[in-house]
């Protein structure tokens, strides 16, 4: 007799989901639909319209694939050991990458790891063991960098290698201090600029940007409705990308296709127009830029005799000058 269905909530990467389990197996993964018992959604009034996010979460494609990945016949369920590796004898290190692997029991794998830790500490000292944690770490109590991982390593003794800045220093601190945009200390998708954009923006430029396929990992397609709102308000969307990407196909009003790896020439040509036609914000440059004069001299050709004009960029990147 089949058991009853239990539901669980998972709020990690890929969008909050509801997971249905029967007899210990996942049978379905769906978005979470909010009702009147949940907190109300935020609202933004702009240009005579009121905008509010859907009362239903969105899911990233890989979230929908979790069930298939978990029960895939290709999933590795046991530890693997190189067939010619003998932890107590010949390790055959020169065979790494050549010889195959064989499954071993978890107890055997744990013994190998424990004995290696003891050996390294005895021969080289605890500082010989190096460890670090990913910034976008795994979730749970084992791989989570703020949980048992550090407790275990501290008890063992090790050298920690930190890796900052690699992620949030740029989008949080850099964005905040360079152009006044705060993504806050947490996710999902940013909304600090959304109200400003809905009220005032006339055009959005997506330069090598395809958010429909490279959206924030924590929030799935949460930002997609916001781009539809901009379209409803008549905001133009321009895409600069060698490829007609998915977001451009869905929202694009105009698409410029510089040759791959030649977008810099197009950027210099745009800057040339700004400089020669006096279109840039001088107050902003004075407050936020360092070395602008030297850079402007290069763009205008004063440094190397070659003005980076649209005609020059046409040959470099393939986008016709106008």
C-alpha positions as CSV (number, residue, x, y, z in Angstrom):
1,X,0.0,0.0,0.0
2,X,1.4,3.4,-1.0
3,X,2.1,5.8,1.8
4,X,0.8,9.3,2.3
5,X,2.5,12.2,0.6
6,X,4.5,14.6,2.8
7,X,5.5,18.1,1.7
8,X,8.7,20.0,2.6
9,X,9.9,23.5,1.9
10,X,13.3,24.2,0.6
11,X,14.5,27.8,0.4
12,X,18.0,27.5,-0.9
13,X,19.5,28.2,-4.4
14,X,17.3,28.1,-7.4
15,X,14.2,29.6,-5.9
16,X,12.0,28.5,-2.9
17,X,10.3,25.2,-3.7
18,X,7.8,22.8,-2.3
19,X,9.0,19.2,-2.4
20,X,6.5,16.3,-2.3
21,X,7.8,13.0,-0.8
22,X,6.1,9.6,-0.7
23,X,7.7,6.5,0.8
24,X,10.9,8.3,1.2
25,X,11.2,9.3,-2.5
26,X,10.7,12.7,-4.1
27,X,7.8,12.5,-6.5
28,X,7.3,16.2,-7.4
29,X,8.9,19.6,-7.1
30,X,6.7,22.7,-7.5
31,X,6.9,26.5,-6.9
32,X,5.5,27.8,-3.7
33,X,2.1,29.6,-4.0
34,X,1.5,32.3,-1.4
35,X,-1.9,33.0,0.1
36,X,-3.5,35.5,2.5
37,X,-1.8,34.0,5.5
38,X,1.6,35.0,4.0
39,X,3.1,38.5,4.3
40,X,1.8,40.9,1.6
41,X,4.0,41.7,-1.4
42,X,5.7,45.0,-1.9
43,X,4.1,47.5,-4.4
44,X,5.6,50.2,-6.6
45,X,3.6,52.9,-8.2
46,X,5.1,54.3,-11.4
47,X,3.6,56.2,-14.4
48,X,0.0,55.6,-13.4
49,X,0.5,51.9,-12.8
50,X,1.0,49.8,-9.7
51,X,3.4,46.9,-9.9
52,X,3.7,43.9,-7.5
53,X,5.5,40.6,-7.8
54,X,3.5,37.4,-8.5
55,X,2.2,35.5,-5.5
56,X,4.1,32.4,-6.7
57,X,7.8,31.7,-6.6
58,X,9.7,30.9,-9.8
59,X,12.1,28.0,-10.2
60,X,15.5,27.8,-12.0
61,X,15.7,25.0,-14.5
62,X,18.3,23.1,-12.4
63,X,15.9,23.2,-9.5
64,X,13.3,21.4,-11.5
65,X,16.0,18.8,-12.4
66,X,16.8,18.0,-8.8
67,X,14.6,14.9,-8.7
68,X,16.2,13.6,-11.9
69,X,19.7,14.2,-10.6
70,X,19.0,12.6,-7.2
71,X,17.7,9.4,-8.8
72,X,20.0,9.4,-11.8
73,X,21.6,6.0,-12.4
74,X,24.8,7.8,-13.1
75,X,24.9,9.4,-9.6
76,X,27.9,8.3,-7.5
77,X,26.6,6.8,-4.3
78,X,29.7,5.4,-2.7
79,X,33.3,6.7,-2.2
80,X,35.7,5.8,-5.0
81,X,39.4,4.8,-4.6
82,X,42.0,4.6,-7.3
83,X,42.5,0.9,-8.1
84,X,46.3,1.0,-7.7
85,X,46.3,3.2,-4.6
86,X,47.4,1.5,-1.4
87,X,47.4,3.9,1.5
88,X,49.6,1.6,3.5
89,X,52.0,0.7,0.6
90,X,52.7,1.8,-2.9
91,X,50.5,4.8,-3.8
92,X,51.5,4.8,-7.5
93,X,51.1,8.6,-7.6
94,X,52.4,8.6,-11.2
95,X,49.3,6.8,-12.2
96,X,46.9,9.6,-11.3
97,X,44.6,10.4,-14.2
98,X,45.4,7.1,-15.9
99,X,44.2,4.2,-13.7
100,X,40.5,3.7,-12.9
101,X,38.5,3.7,-9.7
102,X,36.7,1.2,-7.6
103,X,33.9,1.7,-5.1
104,X,34.7,1.3,-1.4
105,X,32.7,1.3,1.8
106,X,32.2,4.5,3.7
107,X,34.0,3.1,6.8
108,X,37.1,2.4,4.6
109,X,37.0,5.9,3.1
110,X,36.7,7.4,6.6
111,X,39.7,5.3,7.8
112,X,41.8,6.5,4.9
113,X,41.0,10.2,5.5
114,X,41.6,9.9,9.3
115,X,44.9,8.1,8.8
116,X,46.1,10.6,6.3
117,X,45.3,13.5,8.7
118,X,47.3,11.8,11.4
119,X,50.2,11.1,9.0
120,X,50.4,14.6,7.7
121,X,50.2,16.1,11.2
122,X,53.0,13.8,12.5
123,X,55.3,14.3,9.5
124,X,54.8,17.9,8.7
125,X,52.7,19.6,11.4
126,X,49.1,20.7,11.4
127,X,49.8,23.7,9.3
128,X,50.6,21.5,6.4
129,X,46.9,20.9,5.8
130,X,45.3,23.6,3.8
131,X,41.6,24.2,3.6
132,X,39.2,26.8,2.3
133,X,35.5,27.1,1.6
134,X,33.6,28.3,-1.5
135,X,32.0,31.7,-1.2
136,X,28.8,30.2,-2.8
137,X,29.1,27.2,-0.5
138,X,27.0,24.1,-0.1
139,X,24.0,24.2,2.2
140,X,23.4,22.1,5.3
141,X,25.5,21.3,8.2
142,X,28.5,19.6,6.6
143,X,29.7,21.8,3.7
144,X,28.3,25.0,5.1
145,X,31.2,27.2,5.9
146,X,29.7,28.7,9.0
147,X,28.8,25.3,10.6
148,X,30.6,22.1,11.5
149,X,33.1,22.5,8.7
150,X,35.2,25.1,10.5
151,X,34.7,23.4,13.9
152,X,36.1,20.1,12.5
153,X,39.1,21.8,10.9
154,X,39.9,23.9,14.0
155,X,39.9,20.7,16.1
156,X,42.2,19.0,13.6
157,X,44.5,22.0,13.1
158,X,45.1,23.5,9.6
159,X,46.0,26.5,7.5
160,X,43.1,28.4,6.2
161,X,43.2,30.1,2.8
162,X,40.7,32.8,2.4
163,X,39.7,33.9,-1.1
164,X,38.2,37.4,-0.8
165,X,37.4,39.5,-2.8
166,X,35.7,37.2,-5.2
167,X,32.0,38.0,-5.1
168,X,30.0,40.3,-2.9
169,X,32.8,42.8,-2.4
170,X,32.1,43.9,-6.0
171,X,28.4,43.9,-6.2
172,X,27.8,45.2,-2.7
173,X,30.6,47.5,-1.7
174,X,31.8,48.4,-5.1
175,X,28.3,49.1,-6.4
176,X,27.4,51.0,-3.3
177,X,30.4,53.4,-3.2
178,X,30.9,53.7,-7.0
179,X,27.4,54.5,-8.1
180,X,25.2,54.5,-5.1
181,X,23.5,51.1,-5.6
182,X,23.0,48.7,-2.7
183,X,22.1,45.1,-3.2
184,X,21.8,44.8,0.5
185,X,23.2,42.1,2.7
186,X,21.2,39.2,1.2
187,X,19.4,38.1,-1.8
188,X,17.2,37.4,-3.9
189,X,17.2,39.7,-6.9
190,X,18.0,43.3,-6.2
191,X,15.1,45.8,-6.2
192,X,16.7,49.0,-4.9
193,X,16.9,50.5,-8.4
194,X,13.6,49.0,-9.6
195,X,11.4,51.8,-8.5
196,X,13.8,54.4,-10.0
197,X,13.9,52.5,-13.2
198,X,10.1,52.1,-13.5
199,X,9.5,55.8,-12.8
200,X,12.3,57.4,-14.8
201,X,14.1,55.0,-17.2
202,X,13.7,55.6,-20.9
203,X,16.2,52.9,-22.1
204,X,18.0,49.9,-20.6
205,X,21.2,48.6,-22.2
206,X,22.1,44.9,-21.8
207,X,25.8,44.7,-22.6
208,X,26.9,41.0,-22.8
209,X,24.0,40.4,-20.5
210,X,21.4,37.5,-20.7
211,X,19.6,37.5,-17.4
212,X,17.0,35.0,-18.6
213,X,19.7,32.4,-18.7
214,X,22.3,33.8,-16.2
215,X,19.9,35.1,-13.5
216,X,20.8,35.2,-9.9
217,X,21.2,31.7,-8.6
218,X,19.2,32.3,-5.5
219,X,16.1,33.7,-7.1
220,X,15.4,31.8,-10.3
221,X,13.2,34.0,-12.7
222,X,12.1,36.5,-10.1
223,X,13.4,39.4,-12.3
224,X,11.6,38.3,-15.5
225,X,8.3,40.0,-14.6
226,X,10.1,43.2,-14.0
227,X,11.4,43.3,-17.5
228,X,7.9,42.7,-18.7
229,X,6.8,45.7,-16.6
230,X,9.4,47.9,-18.3
231,X,8.2,46.7,-21.7
232,X,4.6,47.6,-20.7
233,X,5.8,51.1,-19.8
234,X,7.4,51.5,-23.2
235,X,11.0,51.4,-22.0
236,X,13.4,50.5,-24.8
237,X,15.8,47.6,-24.4
238,X,19.0,47.6,-26.3
239,X,21.3,44.5,-26.4
240,X,25.0,44.5,-27.3
241,X,26.1,41.0,-27.7
242,X,27.7,38.9,-30.5
243,X,24.8,36.5,-30.2
244,X,21.0,37.0,-30.2
245,X,20.6,35.7,-26.6
246,X,17.4,34.6,-25.0
247,X,16.7,37.8,-23.2
248,X,17.2,39.8,-26.4
249,X,14.9,37.5,-28.3
250,X,12.2,38.0,-25.7
251,X,12.6,41.7,-24.9
252,X,15.0,43.3,-27.4
253,X,14.0,46.5,-29.3
254,X,17.5,46.8,-30.9
255,X,20.4,44.4,-31.1
256,X,24.0,45.3,-31.9
257,X,26.4,42.4,-32.6
258,X,30.1,43.3,-32.3
259,X,32.5,40.5,-33.2
260,X,33.4,38.3,-30.2
261,X,36.0,39.8,-28.0
262,X,35.7,43.2,-29.9
263,X,33.2,44.9,-27.7
264,X,35.9,47.1,-26.2
265,X,36.2,48.9,-29.6
266,X,32.5,49.7,-29.6
267,X,32.8,51.0,-26.0
268,X,35.6,53.3,-26.9
269,X,33.7,54.6,-29.9
270,X,30.7,55.4,-27.7
271,X,33.1,57.2,-25.3
272,X,34.5,59.1,-28.3
273,X,31.1,60.4,-29.1
274,X,30.4,61.4,-25.5
275,X,33.7,63.3,-25.4
276,X,33.5,65.0,-28.8
277,X,29.9,66.0,-28.5
278,X,30.1,66.9,-24.8
279,X,27.5,64.4,-23.6
280,X,29.0,63.0,-20.4
281,X,28.2,63.9,-16.8
282,X,31.2,66.0,-15.7
283,X,30.1,66.2,-12.1
284,X,29.9,62.5,-11.8
285,X,33.4,62.1,-13.4
286,X,34.8,64.6,-11.0
287,X,33.5,62.8,-8.0
288,X,34.0,59.1,-9.0
289,X,36.8,58.8,-11.6
290,X,40.5,58.7,-11.2
291,X,42.8,59.3,-14.3
292,X,40.0,60.4,-16.5
293,X,42.1,62.9,-18.4
294,X,44.7,60.3,-19.4
295,X,42.0,57.9,-20.5
296,X,40.2,60.6,-22.5
297,X,43.5,61.5,-24.2
298,X,43.7,57.9,-25.3
299,X,40.1,57.8,-26.6
300,X,40.6,61.0,-28.6
301,X,43.9,59.7,-30.1
302,X,46.1,62.2,-28.4
303,X,48.3,59.4,-27.0
304,X,48.8,57.2,-30.1
305,X,47.5,59.4,-33.0
306,X,44.4,57.2,-33.5
307,X,41.1,58.6,-32.4
308,X,38.8,55.8,-31.3
309,X,35.9,57.1,-33.4
310,X,32.9,55.1,-34.7
311,X,34.6,54.8,-38.1
312,X,37.7,53.3,-36.4
313,X,35.5,51.0,-34.3
314,X,33.6,49.8,-37.4
315,X,36.7,48.0,-38.7
316,X,37.6,46.7,-35.3
317,X,34.2,45.3,-34.1
318,X,32.1,45.0,-37.3
319,X,29.3,47.3,-36.1
320,X,28.6,49.9,-38.8
321,X,29.2,53.6,-37.9
322,X,26.3,55.9,-38.1
